[in-house]
Amino acid sequence: MMLATGQSVAEEIQVAVASNFSVAITALAERFEADSGHKVSLIFGSTGKHYAQIKNGAPFDAFFAADSKRPELLEQEGVALPGSRFTYALGKLILWSPQAGYVDPEGTVLEQGTFRHLAIANPKLAPYGKAAREVLQARGVWEALKAKTVRGENISQTFQFVSSGNAELGLVAWSQVKQPGHPMTGSWWEVPQALYTPIAQQAVLLKENTVARAFLSFMKNEKSRALIRSFGYDTP
């Protein structure tokens, strides 16, 4: 707790968060708020858009990106505080359909191409979209499936395309399908990580703030890391 004139003062921090991490960080922020008495305001969106907003002076205290590229750029550009950048989660990709039996365990449905729409995140904006493109290129179907892909602005919108039935299947985040305490539904192919560049999701401090620093430290403790893993991520 922050102390002023002998009394505890609750503060609020503004944290920009990649959309794929929304469910996990909401649970983590609730724990931090209960422990500290401070408030964490979470703003979700695509990593590319958040990066642009931060460059244009958006008043965020910290940034939890879906990649390592943007936090590193912010550090190099003198926007992020030196030495604050760290990897908080390693994202994993899954080819998923809400329909049982639709996606086979080896993902050969991609080569068969019997579907009308495959949802991916925009490779230019979203790290999970970039990874999806790498997977499709590695399987040799990128060009063949271009006309069938529908692209979400971020991985949350991509997941909505699939879960709503607007696309029969999609390359989404494992964390969107795997929820603690709930069985997985539908059918899926867990994409081998050899097929795409590791999705190292990094966080960085954007301004000197005691509460924001405390929140970043909280995210590194083993209880927080265990909770992150329970949501379908790996941790370093």
C-alpha positions in Angstrom: 0.0 0.0 0.0 1.1 3.6 -0.6 1.2 5.7 2.5 0.5 9.4 2.7 0.2 11.4 6.0 -0.2 8.2 7.9 -3.1 6.9 5.9 -3.3 4.3 3.1 -4.1 5.7 -0.3 -5.4 3.5 -3.1 -4.1 4.3 -6.5 -5.2 3.2 -10.0 -2.9 2.2 -12.8 -3.7 2.0 -16.5 -2.4 -1.2 -18.2 -2.6 -1.9 -21.9 -3.0 -5.6 -22.6 -2.9 -7.8 -25.7 -6.4 -9.2 -26.2 -5.3 -12.9 -26.0 -4.3 -12.4 -22.4 -7.5 -10.8 -21.2 -9.0 -13.6 -19.2 -5.7 -14.5 -17.5 -4.7 -11.0 -16.5 -8.2 -10.2 -15.3 -7.8 -13.1 -12.8 -4.3 -11.9 -11.9 -5.4 -8.3 -11.5 -8.1 -9.3 -9.1 -5.5 -11.1 -6.9 -3.2 -8.1 -7.0 -6.1 -5.7 -6.1 -7.1 -7.9 -3.2 -3.5 -8.1 -1.9 -2.6 -4.4 -2.4 -5.8 -2.4 -2.2 -4.9 -0.7 -5.5 -6.9 -0.7 -8.7 -5.7 -2.1 -12.0 -7.6 -0.7 -15.0 -7.1 -3.1 -18.0 -7.4 -1.8 -21.6 -7.5 -4.7 -24.2 -6.6 -4.5 -27.8 -4.2 -5.6 -30.5 -0.5 -5.3 -29.8 0.0 -3.2 -33.0 -2.7 -0.7 -32.1 -1.5 -0.4 -28.5 2.0 0.3 -29.7 0.8 3.1 -32.0 -1.3 4.6 -29.1 1.6 4.5 -26.7 3.8 6.2 -29.3 1.1 8.9 -29.6 1.2 9.5 -25.9 -1.6 7.3 -24.5 -1.5 7.5 -20.7 -0.7 3.8 -19.9 1.5 2.9 -17.0 2.5 -0.5 -18.3 2.1 -2.6 -21.5 1.6 -6.4 -21.7 2.2 -7.2 -25.4 1.6 -10.4 -27.4 5.1 -10.2 -28.7 8.7 -9.1 -27.8 9.1 -6.8 -30.8 7.0 -3.9 -29.7 8.3 -3.7 -26.0 11.8 -3.9 -27.3 11.1 -1.1 -29.8 9.6 1.0 -27.0 12.7 0.4 -25.0 15.0 1.4 -27.9 12.9 4.5 -28.6 13.2 5.7 -25.0 9.5 5.3 -24.3 9.7 2.3 -22.0 11.8 2.4 -18.8 15.1 0.7 -19.2 15.5 -2.7 -17.5 11.8 -3.2 -17.0 11.1 -5.5 -20.0 10.5 -9.2 -19.3 8.7 -12.2 -20.8 5.6 -13.0 -18.8 4.1 -15.8 -21.0 4.8 -18.0 -24.0 1.8 -18.2 -26.3 0.7 -21.4 -28.0 -1.3 -21.8 -31.2 -4.1 -24.3 -31.9 -6.2 -25.1 -34.9 -9.7 -25.3 -33.4 -13.3 -25.8 -34.4 -16.3 -25.8 -32.0 -17.6 -28.9 -34.0 -16.5 -32.2 -32.6 -14.6 -34.3 -35.2 -14.1 -31.4 -37.6 -10.4 -30.9 -37.0 -8.2 -34.1 -37.0 -5.3 -34.5 -34.6 -2.7 -33.9 -37.3 -4.4 -30.8 -38.9 -4.7 -32.4 -42.4 -8.0 -30.6 -42.7 -5.9 -27.6 -43.9 -4.7 -29.5 -46.9 -8.1 -30.9 -47.7 -9.6 -27.4 -47.8 -13.2 -28.6 -47.5 -14.1 -25.6 -45.3 -15.4 -22.2 -46.5 -13.6 -20.0 -44.0 -10.5 -20.3 -41.9 -10.1 -17.5 -39.3 -6.6 -16.1 -38.5 -5.5 -12.9 -36.8 -4.2 -10.1 -39.1 -0.5 -11.1 -39.6 0.5 -7.4 -39.9 -1.1 -6.4 -36.6 -1.2 -9.4 -34.3 1.7 -11.7 -33.3 -0.7 -14.7 -33.3 -1.6 -13.8 -36.9 2.1 -13.8 -37.9 2.5 -17.2 -36.3 -0.6 -18.5 -38.1 0.9 -17.3 -41.4 4.1 -19.1 -40.6 2.2 -22.4 -39.9 0.2 -22.2 -43.1 3.4 -21.5 -45.1 5.2 -24.4 -43.4 2.3 -26.7 -44.4 2.5 -25.3 -47.9 -1.1 -24.0 -48.0 -0.7 -20.3 -47.5 -1.3 -19.3 -51.1 -4.1 -21.9 -51.6 -6.0 -20.8 -48.6 -5.7 -17.0 -48.9 -9.1 -16.7 -50.5 -10.7 -18.6 -47.6 -9.1 -16.8 -44.7 -11.0 -14.3 -42.7 -8.8 -12.0 -40.6 -9.5 -10.7 -37.2 -8.0 -7.4 -36.0 -6.7 -9.3 -33.0 -6.9 -12.9 -31.7 -10.0 -12.2 -29.7 -12.0 -11.2 -32.8 -10.5 -14.2 -34.6 -11.8 -16.5 -31.8 -15.2 -14.9 -32.1 -15.3 -15.6 -35.8 -14.9 -19.3 -35.0 -17.0 -19.6 -31.9 -19.9 -17.9 -33.5 -19.8 -20.2 -36.6 -18.8 -17.5 -39.1 -15.7 -19.6 -39.8 -15.7 -23.3 -39.4 -12.2 -23.4 -37.9 -9.4 -21.0 -37.0 -5.8 -20.7 -35.8 -6.4 -19.3 -32.3 -4.6 -19.1 -29.0 -4.5 -22.3 -26.9 -5.4 -20.1 -23.9 -8.8 -19.2 -25.5 -9.9 -22.8 -25.7 -8.3 -24.1 -22.4 -10.0 -22.6 -19.4 -9.1 -23.7 -15.9 -11.7 -26.1 -14.5 -13.5 -26.6 -17.8 -13.2 -29.4 -20.3 -12.1 -28.5 -23.8 -14.9 -28.6 -26.4 -14.9 -29.1 -30.1 -12.0 -30.6 -32.1 -8.4 -29.3 -32.4 -4.8 -29.8 -33.6 -2.2 -28.5 -31.2 0.2 -26.9 -33.6 3.9 -28.1 -33.1 5.9 -25.1 -31.9 8.6 -26.0 -34.5 6.2 -24.6 -37.2 6.2 -21.0 -35.9 8.5 -18.5 -34.2 8.0 -18.7 -30.4 5.4 -16.2 -29.2 7.3 -14.6 -26.3 4.9 -12.2 -24.8 6.7 -9.4 -23.0 5.7 -6.6 -20.6 7.3 -3.3 -20.0 6.9 -0.3 -17.7 6.0 2.9 -19.5 6.4 5.4 -16.6 7.8 5.5 -13.2 5.0 4.4 -10.9 5.4 2.5 -7.6 2.1 0.6 -8.0 2.9 -0.3 -11.6 6.3 -1.6 -10.6 4.7 -3.7 -7.9 2.2 -5.1 -10.3 5.0 -6.2 -12.7 6.9 -7.8 -9.8 3.7 -9.5 -8.7 3.4 -11.0 -12.2 6.8 -12.7 -11.8 6.1 -14.6 -8.6 5.6 -18.3 -8.8 1.9 -18.2 -7.8 1.2 -15.8 -10.7 3.3 -17.9 -13.1 1.3 -21.1 -12.1 -2.0 -19.3 -12.7 -0.7 -18.1 -16.1 0.2 -21.7 -17.0 -3.3 -22.9 -16.0 -4.7 -20.6 -18.7 -2.9 -22.5 -21.5 0.5 -20.6 -21.7 4.0 -21.7 -20.9 6.2 -19.5 -18.7 10.0 -18.9 -19.1 
